[in-house]
Amino acid sequence: MKIDRRDWLFICFVVVVAGIFLAISGSEKTRVVPDDEMHGIVYKTAYRSAPAPDSSIFRKAFFRPDKKGAETFCEPCHNLRGVPYPPGHPQKNRCLFCHKLKKKL
C-alpha cells in the first residue's frame, strides 16, 4: 500500500489537531476546598444526602453533592473573616462552580 500526498496531509492534520489539543489541556488549576474544621459545614451540607457505604454501585455513581446548598456558607464566612477574593475572581456566589470538593464516598 502506497501512501500518497493526500494521506500525508491528513496525517499531518491529525497530528496538528492532537498537538493543539494537548497544548491547551493542562493540569487542573482550581483549588480544592480544604477538608478542615472551618469548611466542615460545607462538606456536611454538600454530602448530607450521600448514599450509604453499602448502597448499590449505580446509586453511588450517579450521586452529585448539593453544591448550591453548600455555597450559601461561603460568602458570609469569607466576608466575616476578611478573606479577600483574588483580582479577576468570577461570580462570588458560585464558589463550587470552580472550586472542587474532595470525594467523600
MDTraj code that builds the backbone (N, CA, C; nanometers):
import mdtraj as md
import numpy as np

residues = "MET LYS ILE ASP ARG ARG ASP TRP LEU PHE ILE CYS PHE VAL VAL VAL VAL ALA GLY ILE PHE LEU ALA ILE SER GLY SER GLU LYS THR ARG VAL VAL PRO ASP ASP GLU MET HIS GLY ILE VAL TYR LYS THR ALA TYR ARG SER ALA PRO ALA PRO ASP SER SER ILE PHE ARG LYS ALA PHE PHE ARG PRO ASP LYS LYS GLY ALA GLU THR PHE CYS GLU PRO CYS HIS ASN LEU ARG GLY VAL PRO TYR PRO PRO GLY HIS PRO GLN LYS ASN ARG CYS LEU PHE CYS HIS LYS LEU LYS LYS LYS LEU".split()
xyz = np.array([
    [0.0839, -0.1172, 0.0000],
    [0.0000, 0.0000, 0.0000],
    [0.0887, 0.1238, 0.0000],
    [0.0629, 0.2101, -0.0941],
    [0.1440, 0.3301, -0.1088],
    [0.0740, 0.4485, -0.0426],
    [0.1495, 0.5277, 0.0334],
    [0.0947, 0.6471, 0.0976],
    [0.1246, 0.7660, 0.0066],
    [0.0192, 0.8270, -0.0454],
    [0.0411, 0.9398, -0.1364],
    [0.0304, 1.0727, -0.0601],
    [0.0319, 1.1816, -0.1336],
    [0.0368, 1.3166, -0.0756],
    [-0.0875, 1.3466, 0.0096],
    [-0.2056, 1.3077, -0.0345],
    [-0.3290, 1.3323, 0.0414],
    [-0.3254, 1.2613, 0.1760],
    [-0.2725, 1.1417, 0.1777],
    [-0.2623, 1.0676, 0.3035],
    [-0.1694, 1.1385, 0.4015],
    [-0.0552, 1.1869, 0.3513],
    [0.0385, 1.2598, 0.4379],
    [-0.0237, 1.3892, 0.4907],
    [-0.1010, 1.4589, 0.4081],
    [-0.1680, 1.5809, 0.4536],
    [-0.2679, 1.5487, 0.5646],
    [-0.3415, 1.4402, 0.5487],
    [-0.4368, 1.4013, 0.6516],
    [-0.3650, 1.3639, 0.7809],
    [-0.2561, 1.2899, 0.7711],
    [-0.1786, 1.2512, 0.8891],
    [-0.1244, 1.3752, 0.9595],
    [-0.0724, 1.4707, 0.8819],
    [-0.0218, 1.5956, 0.9405],
    [-0.1341, 1.6732, 1.0092],
    [-0.2508, 1.6759, 0.9461],
    [-0.3649, 1.7452, 1.0050],
    [-0.4032, 1.6836, 1.1395],
    [-0.4089, 1.5512, 1.1455],
    [-0.4429, 1.4815, 1.2701],
    [-0.3372, 1.5088, 1.3766],
    [-0.2106, 1.5093, 1.3398],
    [-0.1033, 1.5353, 1.4352],
    [-0.1126, 1.6790, 1.4872],
    [-0.1416, 1.7755, 1.3994],
    [-0.1542, 1.9156, 1.4414],
    [-0.2724, 1.9330, 1.5363],
    [-0.3855, 1.8747, 1.5035],
    [-0.5040, 1.8854, 1.5904],
    [-0.4757, 1.8205, 1.7258],
    [-0.4138, 1.7042, 1.7270],
    [-0.3798, 1.6377, 1.8533],
    [-0.2800, 1.7216, 1.9333],
    [-0.1839, 1.7820, 1.8648],
    [-0.0854, 1.8679, 1.9318],
    [-0.1497, 1.9900, 1.9950],
    [-0.2420, 2.0525, 1.9230],
    [-0.3127, 2.1686, 1.9783],
    [-0.3956, 2.1267, 2.0986],
    [-0.4643, 2.0154, 2.0885],
    [-0.5450, 1.9662, 2.1992],
    [-0.4586, 1.9422, 2.3226],
    [-0.3444, 1.8789, 2.3059],
    [-0.2550, 1.8526, 2.4188],
    [-0.1952, 1.9812, 2.4748],
    [-0.1696, 2.0800, 2.3871],
    [-0.1111, 2.2057, 2.4330],
    [-0.2082, 2.2864, 2.5184],
    [-0.3365, 2.2860, 2.4822],
    [-0.4315, 2.3666, 2.5591],
    [-0.4847, 2.2942, 2.6814],
    [-0.4710, 2.1639, 2.6861],
    [-0.5133, 2.0922, 2.8064],
    [-0.3930, 2.0843, 2.8987],
    [-0.4144, 2.1178, 3.0213],
    [-0.3040, 2.1155, 3.1161],
    [-0.3513, 2.0631, 3.2492],
    [-0.2713, 2.0877, 3.3477],
    [-0.3102, 2.0432, 3.4805],
    [-0.4231, 2.1308, 3.5335],
    [-0.5003, 2.0757, 3.6222],
    [-0.6125, 2.1484, 3.6794],
    [-0.5589, 2.2598, 3.7688],
    [-0.6118, 2.3793, 3.7508],
    [-0.5596, 2.4946, 3.8221],
    [-0.6498, 2.5430, 3.9353],
    [-0.7679, 2.4859, 3.9483],
    [-0.8579, 2.5306, 4.0537],
    [-0.8194, 2.4674, 4.1866],
    [-0.8484, 2.5379, 4.2923],
    [-0.8148, 2.4893, 4.4256],
    [-0.9247, 2.3991, 4.4798],
    [-0.8841, 2.3077, 4.5641],
    [-0.9774, 2.2191, 4.6314],
    [-1.0180, 2.2865, 4.7621],
    [-1.1460, 2.2782, 4.7962],
    [-1.1928, 2.3325, 4.9238],
    [-1.1280, 2.2497, 5.0344],
    [-1.0606, 2.3156, 5.1304],
    [-0.9933, 2.2392, 5.2361],
    [-1.0920, 2.1552, 5.3163],
    [-1.0498, 2.0373, 5.3532],
    [-1.1335, 1.9481, 5.4344],
    [-1.0882, 1.9618, 5.5800],
    [-1.1182, 2.0776, 5.6375],
    [-1.0789, 2.1044, 5.7753],
    [-1.2019, 2.1426, 5.8579],
    [-1.1799, 2.1764, 5.9820],
    [-1.2893, 2.2088, 6.0728],
    [-1.3677, 2.3316, 6.0257],
    [-1.2979, 2.4299, 5.9718],
    [-1.3615, 2.5535, 5.9289],
    [-1.4563, 2.5308, 5.8100],
    [-1.4201, 2.4430, 5.7188],
    [-1.5009, 2.4164, 5.5995],
    [-1.5891, 2.2922, 5.6164],
    [-1.5946, 2.2382, 5.7378],
    [-1.6719, 2.1173, 5.7633],
    [-1.8196, 2.1340, 5.7317],
    [-1.8752, 2.2520, 5.7581],
    [-2.0174, 2.2761, 5.7310],
    [-2.0474, 2.2660, 5.5818],
    [-1.9519, 2.3062, 5.4993],
    [-1.9700, 2.2981, 5.3537],
    [-1.9774, 2.1521, 5.3109],
    [-1.8844, 2.0705, 5.3597],
    [-1.8854, 1.9283, 5.3246],
    [-2.0084, 1.8576, 5.3821],
    [-2.0451, 1.8924, 5.5068],
    [-2.1609, 1.8295, 5.5692],
    [-2.2876, 1.8588, 5.4896],
    [-2.3026, 1.9832, 5.4431],
    [-2.4206, 2.0214, 5.3659],
    [-2.4194, 1.9566, 5.2275],
    [-2.3037, 1.9549, 5.1629],
    [-2.2950, 1.9006, 5.0269],
    [-2.3214, 1.7503, 5.0238],
    [-2.2769, 1.6793, 5.1265],
    [-2.2868, 1.5331, 5.1264],
    [-2.3935, 1.4791, 5.2222],
    [-2.4887, 1.5623, 5.2631],
    [-2.5899, 1.5162, 5.3600],
    [-2.6812, 1.4090, 5.3013],
    [-2.7012, 1.4090, 5.1704],
    [-2.7868, 1.3062, 5.1099],
    [-2.7051, 1.2010, 5.0349],
    [-2.5793, 1.1845, 5.0744],
    [-2.4922, 1.0863, 5.0092],
    [-2.5417, 0.9451, 5.0373],
    [-2.5253, 0.8562, 4.9420],
    [-2.5687, 0.7175, 4.9642],
    [-2.4829, 0.6494, 5.0713],
    [-2.5403, 0.5562, 5.1389],
    [-2.4697, 0.4818, 5.2436],
    [-2.3583, 0.3969, 5.1816],
    [-2.2574, 0.3620, 5.2625],
    [-2.1467, 0.2812, 5.2095],
    [-2.1909, 0.1481, 5.1492],
    [-2.3012, 0.0928, 5.1966],
    [-2.3466, -0.0351, 5.1427],
    [-2.4490, -0.0193, 5.0304],
    [-2.4646, 0.1025, 4.9781],
    [-2.5567, 0.1270, 4.8667],
    [-2.5034, 0.0654, 4.7384],
    [-2.5902, 0.0570, 4.6403],
    [-2.5506, -0.0017, 4.5122],
    [-2.4507, 0.0873, 4.4395],
    [-2.3732, 0.0260, 4.3542],
    [-2.2748, 0.0996, 4.2751],
    [-2.3454, 0.1996, 4.1842],
    [-2.4618, 0.1617, 4.1347],
    [-2.5393, 0.2505, 4.0473],
    [-2.5758, 0.3792, 4.1208],
    [-2.6225, 0.3678, 4.2441],
    [-2.6613, 0.4856, 4.3216],
    [-2.5397, 0.5726, 4.3536],
    [-2.4288, 0.5108, 4.3866],
    [-2.3064, 0.5859, 4.4163],
    [-2.2540, 0.6571, 4.2920],
    [-2.2652, 0.5931, 4.1768],
    [-2.2115, 0.6506, 4.0537],
    [-2.2857, 0.7762, 4.0122],
    [-2.4145, 0.7827, 4.0396],
    [-2.4937, 0.8963, 3.9954],
    [-2.5220, 0.9990, 4.1050],
    [-2.4586, 0.9866, 4.2207],
    [-2.4760, 1.0846, 4.3274],
    [-2.3966, 1.2113, 4.2950],
    [-2.4584, 1.3248, 4.3143],
    [-2.3920, 1.4542, 4.2978],
    [-2.4098, 1.5334, 4.4262],
    [-2.3013, 1.5917, 4.4802],
    [-2.3145, 1.6698, 4.6024],
    [-2.4032, 1.7932, 4.5815],
    [-2.4673, 1.8391, 4.6866],
    [-2.5529, 1.9572, 4.6827],
    [-2.4653, 2.0819, 4.6919],
    [-2.4089, 2.1224, 4.5799],
    [-2.3166, 2.2357, 4.5789],
    [-2.3869, 2.3674, 4.6075],
    [-2.5047, 2.3883, 4.5503],
    [-2.5758, 2.5148, 4.5722],
    [-2.6115, 2.5332, 4.7189],
    [-2.6510, 2.4268, 4.7847],
    [-2.6810, 2.4364, 4.9267],
    [-2.5569, 2.4668, 5.0087],
    [-2.4449, 2.4096, 4.9705],
    [-2.3205, 2.4308, 5.0443],
    [-2.2625, 2.5695, 5.0194],
    [-2.2885, 2.6263, 4.9026],
    [-2.2323, 2.7581, 4.8694],
    [-2.2892, 2.8707, 4.9546],
    [-2.4010, 2.8484, 5.0175],
    [-2.4600, 2.9542, 5.0994],
    [-2.3727, 2.9898, 5.2188],
    [-2.2807, 2.9008, 5.2563],
    [-2.1938, 2.9265, 5.3707],
    [-2.0627, 2.9941, 5.3320],
    [-2.0317, 3.0017, 5.2043],
    [-1.9009, 3.0530, 5.1612],
    [-1.8864, 3.2043, 5.1813],
    [-1.9712, 3.2807, 5.1146],
    [-1.9534, 3.4261, 5.1132],
    [-1.9670, 3.4907, 5.2510],
    [-2.0688, 3.4559, 5.3324],
    [-2.0779, 3.5206, 5.4631],
    [-1.9532, 3.4974, 5.5495],
    [-1.9012, 3.3754, 5.5472],
    [-1.7841, 3.3439, 5.6287],
    [-1.6597, 3.4143, 5.5750],
    [-1.6425, 3.4157, 5.4440],
    [-1.5270, 3.4828, 5.3856],
    [-1.5332, 3.6324, 5.4127],
    [-1.6513, 3.6928, 5.4059],
    [-1.6644, 3.8355, 5.4354],
    [-1.6405, 3.8637, 5.5831],
    [-1.6913, 3.7773, 5.6712],
    [-1.6759, 3.7952, 5.8152],
    [-1.5296, 3.7882, 5.8561],
    [-1.4568, 3.6954, 5.7975],
    [-1.3151, 3.6767, 5.8328],
    [-1.2211, 3.7655, 5.7512],
    [-1.2756, 3.8377, 5.6542],
    [-1.1928, 3.9280, 5.5745],
    [-1.1011, 3.8567, 5.4764],
    [-1.1404, 3.7398, 5.4321],
    [-1.0605, 3.6664, 5.3334],
    [-1.0898, 3.7278, 5.1970],
    [-0.9921, 3.7948, 5.1368],
    [-1.0200, 3.8627, 5.0096],
    [-1.0262, 3.7656, 4.8930],
    [-1.1049, 3.8022, 4.7942],
    [-1.1086, 3.7280, 4.6688],
    [-0.9976, 3.7818, 4.5799],
    [-0.9309, 3.6970, 4.5043],
    [-0.8244, 3.7458, 4.4168],
    [-0.8798, 3.8339, 4.3056],
    [-0.7963, 3.9211, 4.2494],
    [-0.8438, 4.0057, 4.1388],
    [-0.8893, 3.9206, 4.0211],
    [-0.9975, 3.9621, 3.9575],
    [-1.0500, 3.8886, 3.8434],
    [-1.1281, 3.7649, 3.8822],
    [-1.1585, 3.7481, 4.0112],
    [-1.2350, 3.6321, 4.0571],
    [-1.3766, 3.6420, 4.0018],
    [-1.4298, 3.5334, 3.9429],
    [-1.5656, 3.5382, 3.8867],
    [-1.6721, 3.5464, 3.9955],
    [-1.7958, 3.5304, 3.9569],
    [-1.9109, 3.5429, 4.0455],
    [-1.8812, 3.4942, 4.1870],
    [-1.9041, 3.5813, 4.2820],
    [-1.8681, 3.5478, 4.4192],
    [-1.9689, 3.4568, 4.4884],
    [-2.0849, 3.4346, 4.4298],
    [-2.1840, 3.3487, 4.4938],
    [-2.1867, 3.2082, 4.4342],
    [-2.0951, 3.1750, 4.3456],
    [-2.0892, 3.0420, 4.2844],
    [-1.9512, 2.9808, 4.3063],
    [-1.9107, 2.9690, 4.4300],
    [-1.7767, 2.9201, 4.4641],
    [-1.7497, 2.7794, 4.4116],
    [-1.8460, 2.6893, 4.4320],
    [-1.8242, 2.5487, 4.3966],
    [-1.8474, 2.5204, 4.2487],
    [-1.8700, 2.6267, 4.1716],
    [-1.8740, 2.6101, 4.0268],
    [-1.7328, 2.5811, 3.9780],
    [-1.6344, 2.6431, 4.0402],
    [-1.4942, 2.6211, 4.0024],
    [-1.4177, 2.5379, 4.1073],
    [-1.4313, 2.5750, 4.2339],
    [-1.3581, 2.5043, 4.3382],
    [-1.4168, 2.3653, 4.3578],
    [-1.3313, 2.2705, 4.3790],
    [-1.3724, 2.1305, 4.3874],
    [-1.3829, 2.0853, 4.5325],
    [-1.4724, 1.9916, 4.5551],
    [-1.4842, 1.9258, 4.6844],
    [-1.4122, 1.7913, 4.6766],
    [-1.3503, 1.7509, 4.7858],
    [-1.2897, 1.6182, 4.7893],
    [-1.4000, 1.5144, 4.7917],
    [-1.3777, 1.4023, 4.7278],
    [-1.4763, 1.2941, 4.7238],
    [-1.4890, 1.2335, 4.8634],
    [-1.6123, 1.2127, 4.9048],
    [-1.6393, 1.1576, 5.0381],
    [-1.7068, 1.0218, 5.0330],
    [-1.7151, 0.9607, 4.9178],
    [-1.7856, 0.8317, 4.9076],
    [-1.6911, 0.7164, 4.9192],
])
top = md.Topology()
chain = top.add_chain()
for i, resn in enumerate(residues, 1):
    res = top.add_residue(resn, chain, resSeq=i)
    for name in ("N", "CA", "C"):
        top.add_atom(name, md.element.get_by_symbol(name[0]), res)
traj = md.Trajectory(xyz[None], top)
